């Protein structure tokens, strides 16, 4: 049986370099989509499945760094797709739970909850430029008007209220949900975003 460190090549052109246990890919390793390519998975394996922490790079503009289980993206991590960086929680390869999507080309972030890749519920738009900024989100044009933060309401991926006011705004901004979202953003999401764009996120 394969045991310890080794290299294994497969008929589809992919190659594994790393640790084995009882014939399984198990421990730390690199599974390249093609030999001598830069694309594939690097991280932890458990009995042939991606499990633990790891990084998967599909192309120069798409990669994921974070937690895995059962060979799928599950847990907390960072998903970059071109100029969009999503930081938060995932389930079965989809954005699921609290998270923050940073739109780097427009310099703003959408903070909210996702249900299997679809934004749902109250969300917070945060202007990262600190100056007047017009942004485009979900087929809507939004003007910050020197405001750093705008509360919106999204239903199944569509904005139903762009500028909350009155009782809806008061109730949300004084709710435990709002406090939890802002706390998570300040203590986790934004910090990891800064580390990631500075290329020192592990």
C-alpha distance (Angstrom), angle and dihedral (degrees) to the residues before:
residue distance angle dihedral
X1 . . .
X2 3.78 . .
X3 3.80 108.2 .
X4 3.80 130.7 168.1
X5 3.81 124.8 1.8
X6 3.78 123.1 -11.7
X7 3.80 150.6 128.9
X8 3.78 124.7 -105.1
X9 3.81 126.2 -174.2
X10 3.80 124.3 -158.0
X11 3.80 135.1 -151.9
X12 3.84 92.9 -112.3
X13 3.82 90.3 61.7
X14 3.79 96.6 -103.0
X15 3.79 121.2 127.7
X16 3.79 134.4 -158.8
X17 3.78 123.4 -149.9
X18 3.77 116.5 -177.4
X19 3.76 147.8 55.3
X20 3.80 128.1 -14.1
X21 3.77 133.5 -165.9
X22 3.80 123.5 -171.4
X23 3.83 90.8 -19.4
X24 3.83 92.8 -49.8
X25 3.79 128.5 113.0
X26 3.78 95.4 -110.5
X27 3.81 129.6 161.4
X28 3.79 124.5 12.4
X29 3.76 121.2 -11.4
X30 3.80 151.2 135.2
X31 3.80 122.5 -114.6
X32 3.80 109.2 -168.6
X33 3.81 119.6 -163.2
X34 3.81 88.4 -138.4
X35 3.78 129.7 9.9
X36 3.83 112.5 -93.1
X37 3.83 91.7 12.1
X38 3.81 126.8 124.9
X39 3.80 93.9 -134.8
X40 3.76 127.4 93.3
X41 3.79 142.0 59.0
X42 3.78 129.5 -43.6
X43 3.77 120.5 -177.8
X44 3.76 143.7 56.0
X45 3.81 127.1 -9.2
X46 3.77 130.7 -168.2
X47 3.79 118.0 -165.9
X48 3.82 94.6 -26.4
X49 3.82 94.8 -44.0
X50 3.78 130.3 103.8
X51 3.79 102.1 -107.7
X52 3.80 130.5 158.2
X53 3.79 122.5 14.8
X54 3.77 122.4 -12.9
X55 3.78 149.9 137.4
X56 3.80 126.7 -121.1
X57 3.79 119.9 -167.8
X58 3.81 116.3 -168.4
X59 3.82 97.3 171.6
X60 3.80 141.9 -23.4
X61 3.81 89.9 -76.4
X62 3.81 102.3 37.5
X63 3.79 128.7 61.5
X64 3.80 141.8 136.2
X65 3.79 127.5 -148.4
X66 3.77 119.7 -174.3
X67 3.77 146.7 55.1
X68 3.81 127.0 -5.2
X69 3.79 136.6 -176.8
X70 3.81 134.1 171.4
X71 3.83 89.4 11.9
X72 3.84 91.4 -62.7
X73 3.79 138.8 96.0
X74 3.80 104.2 -88.9
X75 3.79 127.5 156.3
X76 3.79 130.6 12.4
X77 3.78 124.3 -12.3
X78 3.80 153.2 119.0
X79 3.80 122.9 -91.9
X80 3.80 118.2 -169.0
X81 3.79 120.1 -167.6
X82 3.80 112.4 173.5
X83 3.85 106.7 -62.3
X84 3.81 95.3 -10.0
X85 3.81 121.9 88.3
X86 3.80 118.7 -172.0
X87 3.80 118.4 -166.0
X88 3.78 119.9 -174.7
X89 3.76 144.6 63.3
X90 3.80 127.9 -21.6
X91 3.80 137.6 -168.2
X92 3.81 126.3 -167.4
X93 3.82 93.6 -14.0
X94 3.83 93.6 -49.1
X95 3.79 134.0 102.8
X96 3.80 103.2 -101.6
X97 3.79 126.2 164.8
X98 3.78 133.2 7.7
X99 3.78 115.5 -8.8
X100 3.79 148.8 142.6
X101 3.80 125.5 -126.7
X102 3.80 113.8 -156.7
X103 3.82 115.2 -156.0
X104 3.79 99.1 -158.2
X105 3.81 96.0 -174.5
X106 3.83 92.2 55.1
X107 3.81 96.4 33.1
X108 3.79 99.7 -128.7
X109 3.79 138.1 106.6
X110 3.80 133.0 -138.5
X111 3.81 111.2 -146.3
X112 3.78 117.2 -168.3
X113 3.79 149.5 91.7
X114 3.79 126.9 -55.9
X115 3.78 129.1 -157.6
X116 3.80 110.9 -161.8
X117 3.82 94.6 -33.2
X118 3.83 95.2 -39.9
X119 3.82 122.8 106.8
X120 3.79 112.6 -128.6
X121 3.81 134.9 174.6
X122 3.79 133.5 7.1
X123 3.79 113.5 -8.4
X124 3.79 135.4 -176.4
X125 3.79 123.7 -136.6
X126 3.80 112.3 -155.3
X127 3.80 121.5 -165.5
X128 3.81 108.0 -139.8
X129 3.81 95.0 -174.4
X130 3.84 93.5 67.4
X131 3.81 89.4 -143.6
X132 3.80 133.7 83.0
X133 3.75 106.4 -58.3
X134 3.80 133.2 178.8
X135 3.80 113.8 -155.5
X136 3.78 137.3 -177.1
X137 3.80 117.9 -136.6
X138 3.81 130.4 166.1
X139 3.82 92.7 -15.9
X140 3.82 91.4 -49.5
X141 3.79 130.0 113.7
X142 3.79 111.6 -139.3
X143 3.79 127.7 -170.8
X144 3.80 117.8 -157.4
X145 3.84 93.7 -163.8
X146 3.82 93.2 -155.3
X147 3.82 89.8 -49.7
X148 3.76 114.6 129.7
X149 3.80 94.2 -154.5
X150 3.80 136.5 37.3
X151 3.80 125.6 -178.4
X152 3.80 116.3 -141.9
X153 3.79 134.3 175.4
X154 3.80 120.0 -133.2
X155 3.79 127.6 -169.3
X156 3.80 116.9 -164.7
X157 3.79 93.1 -28.1
X158 3.81 98.1 -42.5
X159 3.79 126.2 103.5
X160 3.81 109.9 -122.1
X161 3.82 97.5 170.6
X162 3.81 122.2 27.1
X163 3.80 101.0 179.1
X164 3.77 114.5 29.7
X165 3.77 116.4 -157.7
X166 3.77 139.6 164.4
X167 3.78 120.7 16.0
X168 3.83 97.1 -7.6
X169 3.80 92.2 55.5
X170 3.82 93.6 42.9
X171 3.80 93.4 49.7
X172 3.80 94.1 47.8
X173 3.81 96.6 45.0
X174 3.80 89.5 51.0
X175 3.79 95.3 46.2
X176 3.82 129.5 103.8
X177 3.84 87.3 -121.5
X178 3.82 92.2 62.3
X179 3.81 92.0 46.5
X180 3.81 91.3 49.0
X181 3.81 92.8 49.5
X182 3.82 94.6 48.5
X183 3.81 92.4 44.5
X184 3.81 92.3 50.5
X185 3.81 90.7 47.1
X186 3.81 94.3 50.0
X187 3.80 97.4 41.1
X188 3.80 101.4 36.3
X189 3.81 122.1 3.3
X190 3.81 99.9 47.3
X191 3.81 92.7 41.3
X192 3.80 91.6 52.5
X193 3.81 90.5 45.1
X194 3.81 90.7 56.3
X195 3.81 91.3 47.4
X196 3.80 91.5 48.4
X197 3.80 97.1 50.4
X198 3.81 89.5 46.8
X199 3.84 87.5 55.1
X200 3.79 94.5 -122.1
X201 3.80 99.2 104.7
X202 3.81 113.7 119.7
